[in-house]
Amino acid sequence: MRPLLAFSRGVDAISAAFGRIADWMVLASCAISAGNAVVRYGFSMSSNAWLEVQWYLFAGVVMLGASYTLERNEHVRVDLVYGSVGPRVRLWIDVFGIIFFLLPAMGLLAWMTWPFFWDAWVRGEGSPNAGG
């Protein structure tokens, strides 16, 4: 049991580190977005590269922040039933939801998107936008 607890603490520490990285990515994305707006409307200039950086930061926030949010039990759920039951039933609702909804959805997404990712990786695909 001790090795499993150590593994769990390690996973939690990694999730917490990812959460801190995602926090900084949110700040960077907001700063870049504000900078883009100032440059676009104040100086009539634009850069596709900075717009793409925003998208990459947003993707990083979602991908890195998801594990931290799940670890902190702060993910969004429908509270119609969840809020009116006790902690033990909430635990079973979480376990059921993760096993029968979250894990299959993640598996399906990975299975469906892997060919697109691999094709883009093999081709060395880059941004079609100039400067991106």
C-alpha positions, 0 to 999 in steps of 0.5 A: 500500500505504501508504494501506491500512496507514494505514487499518488503523492507523486501524481498529485505533485505533478498535477500541482506543478502543471496547475502553477504552469497553467496559472502563468499561461493564463496571465501570459495569454491575457497580457498578449491578448491585451497587447494585441488589442493595443497594437491593432487598434492603437497602431493599426498593426497586427501579428498572426504569430502573437495570435497563434501564441495565444491559441497555444497558451490556451491549449496549454491552460486546458491540457495542463490545468485539467489534471490540477482541476480534477485533483482539486475536485473543482471541475464543473458538474451538474449539482442537481443531484450532487448537491443534495446527497452526502459525501459518500454518495458524491464519491460514488458519483465521481467514481462512476463518472470518471470510469464510465464517462471521463475515461471512455471520452478521453480514450475516444478522443485520443483514438480519433485524433491520433492519425491527424496528429501523426500525419501533421507531425510526419509532414512537419506541418506548420502554420499557414499564416505568414509570421505564424 
